[in-house]
Amino acid sequence: MAAYDELMAHARETEALAQVAGRLGWDQETVMPRAAAPQRGEEMAAMESVLHARRSDPRVGDWLAEANASGEVEAAQLRQIRRAFDRANKVPAKLASAIARVTSEAQGAWAEARAADDVAAFLPVLQEVVALKREEGAALSAGGDVYDAMLDDYEPGATAADLSQMFGALRPRLVELRAAILETEAPPALEGVFDESAQMKLARQIAKTFGYDMARGRVDKAVHPFSSGSGLDVRITTRTDELDPFNCIYSTIHEVGHGAYEQNVDRRYLLTPLGQGASMGVHESQSRIYENQIGRSRAFTGWLYGQMREAFGDFGIADEETFFGTVNRVQNGYIRTEADEVQYNLHVLLRFDLERALIARDLEVEDLEAAWNERFEADFGFAVDKPSHGVLQDVHWSVGLFGYFATYTLGNVYAGCLHQSMRAALPELDAALAQGNTTPATDWLQEKVQRHGGLVPPRELIENACGFTPNEAPLLDYLEEKFSAIYKL
Amino acid sequence: MAAYDELMAHARETEALAQVAGRLGWDQETVMPRAAAPQRGEEMAAMESVLHARRSDPRVGDWLAEANASGEVEAAQLRQIRRAFDRANKVPAKLASAIARVTSEAQGAWAEARAADDVAAFLPVLQEVVALKREEGAALSAGGDVYDAMLDDYEPGATAADLSQMFGALRPRLVELRAAILETEAPPALEGVFDESAQMKLARQIAKTFGYDMARGRVDKAVHPFSSGSGLDVRITTRTDELDPFNCIYSTIHEVGHGAYEQNVDRRYLLTPLGQGASMGVHESQSRIYENQIGRSRAFTGWLYGQMREAFGDFGIADEETFFGTVNRVQNGYIRTEADEVQYNLHVLLRFDLERALIARDLEVEDLEAAWNERFEADFGFAVDKPSHGVLQDVHWSVGLFGYFATYTLGNVYAGCLHQSMRAALPELDAALAQGNTTPATDWLQEKVQRHGGLVPPRELIENACGFTPNEAPLLDYLEEKFSAIYKL
């Protein structure tokens, strides 16, 4: 067999095993018996060890040295395999397993500290995580910028310098927009009790409306909604709260964005290194454009209003126009995951700046809480009342996810760019959305973004799709226009 | 690290991976999206290939050569690892993968042939399966008896000669008992419609009654009930039929027998080669004694009668005594999985004799149907009406499971032995069962059998538990006594 074919046969089996490992994660969050956790930890560790050994296998290096790419697809496959091979070989196995052990412990410590609002209890183990991640970053960067190496793990090609410039342009206009909105009168909030099984029924129907294929997926409940898997088995989860049906509906639409992306990758890439989304940022662009630019648009919420009245009867909102405002209410809040479109990115930018300083040793772990609280008050205009509403609110740092937060805002920026181009290409889109028909939009996204999987590097993929260099202006313009209209600014 | 410790660390990771592979099977039968099957096939194959490579790893051979067992447990661990190592190395990887490919195809062909009642459509692929299994058996037996090597795969130490003697003693007394029963008047059958969610609720309650730990397990529905997993994550499935609540109840109790066995293995053996049931036969002894000797006893069915009246109201059976007869009704039937305690083993003996002849080339695949029909009429007194009621009824041969059927009857024989000793040890057992309290029985089984996992070879384990050499007499005595009373023979 030629080196390329041997390499691909090996990679295919590795991808299949990665799917299995991913499904263990799904199982853990949805159906696993509660006392199974210790055994599950060993099962996950065993799968990770198998995957690491396969990715760093010296034979992969030999095949890579010999293999010839006969075309664009083959070249992209080799690029992805080389990326995984280099990464697996740069991080010593001992360090990787120390990170796995410490972050597993840190996650438990974080959960306890958050529940007790006790920052001091979390700091020692966070200290350890940061130290190990700095070490890993140094190994990955091989003399280059450590934080860039971390970013590259989630967003190939991204640099802190580029992102800083983009985020620096976002921040003042978002702070200003937020302040202007909060000075005016808010649309009415949703009130009442909404049957949870009716919410799930509606959520499943909406998932299908957005093109999510139930024959290759399923929708379950989980504490924190997520999507999982690629190809023919892509599952999503959502949650219900009888006082807040929007949580269920928009969590579902968001996860459907991730899930549909994975389902829509070109079938020829199934179980190959190209058979997944291009990056975390591009992934988030899909989940966000489904959720916000489409799902929270005036046209689509008009249709949704009718669906909700069918499901729940009269729920006290007078008409579509008022409902549009209710869906897009902006209000003060501490929590990133509960934030609206306007404030969400301010939460992310705060974390990006703090974690970058942490990794660069410009900020030490013991000063993190003070830095958080100061920055929060500067951007949001009020003080954090307790750590679980501040520095302890997200699991990410305990799991060692440094460089990850940035992809949330990058995804929103990409969604803004894609939305601008999509609107230009589909002048009749609102008429379809008003009928609950998202197909023109999802077809456009499938054609321009989703079907390509990992074929093209993320930034290039978005640039090809949009026809211009990705930048923050379309997102800002969209937000200012939409919320000026709702809030009559 | 000492060779033994290195070997055990390796084995522990292998066991964790085997649990993952097992859970993929559970997922496939319960929650997998229907269009995911092709991808799942590749995922399973990748896991099998990883497991085979680990079990046959030459380092395992080196460690085995060097390792010293410091006690009984260590010696048993080495015995189990050596067994798996020898097996993995005896069967050439090419043959193993040919068997995997052909049996996967054969399973589909069997399902279609059964649906169409078309034996001829199934024979060519069965031919291939038998040829490959003969080849595998030859590799495993290394010059010894081929069928014994197959048996040994499921029941370490069992031989066709021993089983034939045992089964030969069973058959005439079972044929005679069956004929006598069917000449007398049967107890009334169950009639009416039984709400399926009430069945599941009752089934879950009964599972707990039998000591199944829901914190380390779960009960779902599947087309064919099964149990899956070891240690801290042992799941069972059952099924419901609104006309036949006994199907749900006794499938659940049967699978609880398997599941509780796995849950009750000594926690020190978790994720080691000893951390599972000793053999298929011992496993079946637990599921059968839970289901039949306990679950279909006069005392327990008295309690169950009350539970069913609570769940379903008056369902037309006048009293406990009549209900006991209804639960234990014997009637003509073609299908093994629907057979009562008296006839079940006759179905198994038929398959044992036919498959043994097939493997020994005393019977060829093209003559299998005729041989089946002839034997069936001899033992059951009436003719098979169509292949789906005869030679096409079981999936086993299409999957390559030769040597497996025997463990069903061996399990029943072991259950008979264990029941005799348990009754002698627990003279007050019926008083507890009449209150729905199975704890004295399950505690006895846990102490004598379940906690030992794979520590002791199966036959020795049962002999230690019973205090006598396992044989068919206790099962026959029990059946004759029980059914003579019910049918007033």
Boltz contact constraints between the chains, C-beta under 6 A:
constraints:
  - contact:
      token1: [A, 13]
      token2: [B, 46]
      max_distance: 6.0
  - contact:
      token1: [A, 16]
      token2: [B, 42]
      max_distance: 6.0
  - contact:
      token1: [A, 16]
      token2: [B, 43]
      max_distance: 6.0
  - contact:
      token1: [A, 16]
      token2: [B, 46]
      max_distance: 6.0
  - contact:
      token1: [A, 17]
      token2: [B, 46]
      max_distance: 6.0
  - contact:
      token1: [A, 19]
      token2: [B, 43]
      max_distance: 6.0
  - contact:
      token1: [A, 20]
      token2: [B, 43]
      max_distance: 6.0
  - contact:
      token1: [A, 33]
      token2: [B, 215]
      max_distance: 6.0
  - contact:
      token1: [A, 33]
      token2: [B, 216]
      max_distance: 6.0
  - contact:
      token1: [A, 33]
      token2: [B, 217]
      max_distance: 6.0
  - contact:
      token1: [A, 33]
      token2: [B, 218]
      max_distance: 6.0
  - contact:
      token1: [A, 33]
      token2: [B, 233]
      max_distance: 6.0
  - contact:
      token1: [A, 34]
      token2: [B, 215]
      max_distance: 6.0
  - contact:
      token1: [A, 35]
      token2: [B, 215]
      max_distance: 6.0
  - contact:
      token1: [A, 35]
      token2: [B, 216]
      max_distance: 6.0
  - contact:
      token1: [A, 35]
      token2: [B, 232]
      max_distance: 6.0
  - contact:
      token1: [A, 36]
      token2: [B, 232]
      max_distance: 6.0
  - contact:
      token1: [A, 36]
      token2: [B, 233]
      max_distance: 6.0
  - contact:
      token1: [A, 39]
      token2: [B, 231]
      max_distance: 6.0
  - contact:
      token1: [A, 39]
      token2: [B, 232]
      max_distance: 6.0
  - contact:
      token1: [A, 39]
      token2: [B, 233]
      max_distance: 6.0
  - contact:
      token1: [A, 42]
      token2: [B, 16]
      max_distance: 6.0
  - contact:
      token1: [A, 42]
      token2: [B, 271]
      max_distance: 6.0
  - contact:
      token1: [A, 43]
      token2: [B, 16]
      max_distance: 6.0
  - contact:
      token1: [A, 43]
      token2: [B, 19]
      max_distance: 6.0
  - contact:
      token1: [A, 43]
      token2: [B, 20]
      max_distance: 6.0
  - contact:
      token1: [A, 46]
      token2: [B, 13]
      max_distance: 6.0
  - contact:
      token1: [A, 46]
      token2: [B, 16]
      max_distance: 6.0
  - contact:
      token1: [A, 46]
      token2: [B, 17]
      max_distance: 6.0
  - contact:
      token1: [A, 50]
      token2: [B, 50]
      max_distance: 6.0
  - contact:
      token1: [A, 215]
      token2: [B, 33]
      max_distance: 6.0
  - contact:
      token1: [A, 215]
      token2: [B, 34]
      max_distance: 6.0
  - contact:
      token1: [A, 215]
      token2: [B, 35]
      max_distance: 6.0
  - contact:
      token1: [A, 216]
      token2: [B, 33]
      max_distance: 6.0
  - contact:
      token1: [A, 216]
      token2: [B, 35]
      max_distance: 6.0
  - contact:
      token1: [A, 217]
      token2: [B, 33]
      max_distance: 6.0
  - contact:
      token1: [A, 218]
      token2: [B, 33]
      max_distance: 6.0
  - contact:
      token1: [A, 231]
      token2: [B, 39]
      max_distance: 6.0
  - contact:
      token1: [A, 232]
      token2: [B, 35]
      max_distance: 6.0
  - contact:
      token1: [A, 232]
      token2: [B, 36]
      max_distance: 6.0
  - contact:
      token1: [A, 232]
      token2: [B, 39]
      max_distance: 6.0
  - contact:
      token1: [A, 233]
      token2: [B, 33]
      max_distance: 6.0
  - contact:
      token1: [A, 233]
      token2: [B, 36]
      max_distance: 6.0
  - contact:
      token1: [A, 233]
      token2: [B, 39]
      max_distance: 6.0
  - contact:
      token1: [A, 271]
      token2: [B, 42]
      max_distance: 6.0
